[in-house]
Amino acid sequence: MVVERETVVAGVLDLTVDAHVHTGFSSGREAVGVVVSAADRAGLTALTFADQAGPDTAWLTAYADAVRRARHRTELTLRVAAEVEVVRPDGWLALPPDLAQLDALSVAVSALPIGGELLDARQIRDRLDAGVFTSAQVAEHLVGATIKGIERASRYVPAQLARPLALLAQSGVDDSAVSPELVADLAAACRSTGTVVEISEAWRSPSPRMVQALRDAAVALVPASDARYAAEVGRWQYLRRV
C-alpha cells in the first residue's frame, strides 16, 4: 500500500488539524460520522482517526470502511490510523493483525517496559519511593523504549508519537529528568523516521518546555485532541498556550 504522508512543517502548528481522535470502535463514544460533523463545525481541515488497537482487534476493516465512506460526505482530509502500545524495551509493538487498512500508526507508551515487566504509573512510583529507580533512570528507559517504538512503527506506515512522555507526569517524575542528550536522541529519531509528535490536548503532553525543545530541534509537531467525545474534537485550550 502506498500512503501519502500528511504535510507537517516543523515549528508550525496548524490548529485546523486534529491528528488523534477516537470513535465508538474503541475507547471513544461516537460514530465516525458524528465525529466528522463535529470536526466540520470546529472549522477543521483534516482529521486522523486513531482508535486503540492490538493483536486481538477484529474491527479494523469495518473501521477503515466507515472512514472511507465518510470521505464522500465531507471536504475534510480523513486519515485512518491506530493507536498501538510499545510493550518491550526493544520497541516491540502490540500491533493489530492487518496493517493494510492504515494510513498511520500512533505510538503510545502507557507502561514502562523494563526487566521483562510492563510497569504502570503506580508501580513506577512504588519503585521510585523504594529507591529501586531514580527519576533519571525512568526517563532514560522511557525515552529509549519510545525511540525504538517509533523506529519499528515507521517500518510499516508513517508514524506519529502519542502523548509523548506523559507517563513521567503520571508517575510523579518531572520532565526535567529528561536530559538534553535524551531530548536530542528523541528528536533525532523523530526526524530520521519522519515521525510527527502529537501535542495532546487531553493529556497536556508534552509539557511547554518539551514542546519548545522539540520545536528548537526541528521536530514536526501536530495538534491532537485525543477526543473521546465529538464535542472535544478540535477544541484547543492547552494547545493555544503552548
N, C-alpha and C positions, 0 to 999 in steps of 0.2 A: 504494500500500500504506500502510495506517495502522499505525504502530508505537508501542506503548506504551513510554515511556521508563522505565528502571529508576529506582526511587526511591532517590536517594542524597542524604544530608544533609551539607552542608559541615561539616567539622570532626569528623565522627563516622565512625569506621572500623569497619565491620561485618565481623568476621573469619569469619562464616559464609557469606560471598560470595567466590567466586573469579571475577574478571572477565576472565581471559585464560588459556585452556588450549589445547593443541594435540592433534591426533589424527594417525593414520596417513594421513589425506588429504593432509597436507603435511609439516611438519617434526617432527611427533610420532611416537610409536612404537606407539600403542594404538588400538583401535577405539573408537568413540563410546560403546558400551555399557560397555566396560571402564572408561572414564574416569568415566562416570556412577556406576558401582558404587563406585569409589574415592571419589568425592565424597560419596556416601551414608555410607560408612564413616568419613569425616572429619567428619561432622556438619554438612555444608554445607546451606544452604537454596537457593542459587542458583548457577548456573554459566554462564559465557559462553564458547562455543567461538570461538576467534579464529585459525583457521589462516591461514597466509600465502598470499595470493592476488595475482594480477597479470593483465595483459592476456591471457596465454595459458592461464589457468586454465579447465579444461573440466569440473571435477568439482563445481561449486557446487550444482547441483541434487541430485546424489546425497548430498552432504554435508548439505545442509539437510533432505533427506528422512530421513537417518539420525538427525538430532537430533529431528525431529518424531516419529518412531517411538519414540524413547527417552522422550519426554514421557509416553507412555501407560504406562510401566513404573516411573515414579518420581514422588514428590511434589515433587522439586526444580523450581525455575523454571529452564528451559533456554533460552538465547538463542543465536541464530545470528549470528555476526559474522565478519569477515575482517580480517586484518592487512594493511594496504597501506602502501606506501612513498611518501614525498614525494620527487619526482625533479627538481623545478625550483625555483628561488628564488621563483617566483610561487605556490608551493604545489601545483603540478600533481601529481596522484596517479597511480600506476601501478595503475589500477582494473581489476578484472575486468569482463568484458563485460556481466554481468547482475547488477544490484544488488537486483532484486526479491526475491531469496531471503533478504536480510539484514535483521537487526534492528538492526545497528550496524556501524560501521567503526572499527577500532582503528588509529590513525595512528602510524606509526613514521618516524623519520628516522635511518637507519642509515649514511648517507653524506651529506656536506655538499654541497648543490647551490650551486655558485658559479662564475661565469665560464664557463658552458657546460659545466662538468665536474661529476661526482659523485665527491667525494674521500672515500676510506675513511680509517680512523683512521691508518694508516701514512703515507698521503700527506699528511694534515694535519700529522702530527708532522714530516715532512720539511720542509714549508714553514715551520713554526714554527722549526725549527732553522736554516733558511736565512734567517730574518728576513723572509720574504715576508708572513707574517701575524703579528699579535700575538694573544695569548690573548683579549683583549677583542674583536678583530675576529671571531675564530672564534665566540665566544659570541653576538655580535650577529647574525651571519649564521645561526647555528643557531636562535636564538630567532625570528628573522624568518621563516625557512622553516617552522618549527613552527607559528607563528601562522597563516600563510597556508594551511598544510595542513589544520588543523582547521577553519578557516573554509570551505574548499572542501568538505571531507567532510561538514560539517553541513548542506550544502545538500541532501544526498541522504537520509541517515538519521542517527540520533543518533551522535555521535562520542565516542570516548574516546582518550586520548593514551597510547600505549605507551612504556614505559621512558624517560620524558622526560629529555632532556639526557644520556643515557648515553654518547653519542658524545664528550662532553667528556672524561670519565674515560678512555675508550678511547684518546683522543688525547693523554693526559697533561696535560690542562688542568683545573685545579681549578675547581669551580663558583663560587668567589669571583669569577671573571671575569664572572659574570652579575650585572650591576649591579642595584641596587634598582629602577631605572627599567625594565630589561628584565623583571624579575620582575613588576612591576606591569603591564607590557604583556601578558605571557603570561597572567597571572591575569585581566585584563580580557577577553581574547579567550576564555578558557575560560568565564567567566561569561556573556558575551554570546551564545555559541554553544551553551550548555548542555553543553559538553564535560566529561566526568569524567576525572580524571587517575589513571592506574593507578600504584600503588606496587608495583614489581616485585620479588618475592622472588628470582627467578633472577638478575636484573641488578643487584640492590641499588641501584635507581634509582627516584626521585630520592634524593639524599642526605638525611639527617636535617635538615640546615639548610634545604634546599629544601622538604622536606615541611612544616616549620614555617612557612616564608614563605608557602607556598600556603594552608595552613590559616588563617593570620592574614588572608589576603586573601579568605577565604570561598569558596575553590575546592572543589568536590566531589571527594573522594578515594575510591578504591576499591581493595581488595586484589587483586593479580594474581600468581598463582604463575608464569605463563609456563611451565607444566609441559609437558615433552616426554614424561614417563613418568607413568603413573597414580599411582605411589607419591608423586609430588611434589604432587599436587592438594590444595589447602587445607592445606598444611603450612607453618606460619609460624615463622620464626626472626627474620629481618631485620624483618619487619612488626611483630613484638611489641616490638622495640627502638625503633622509630620511632613 
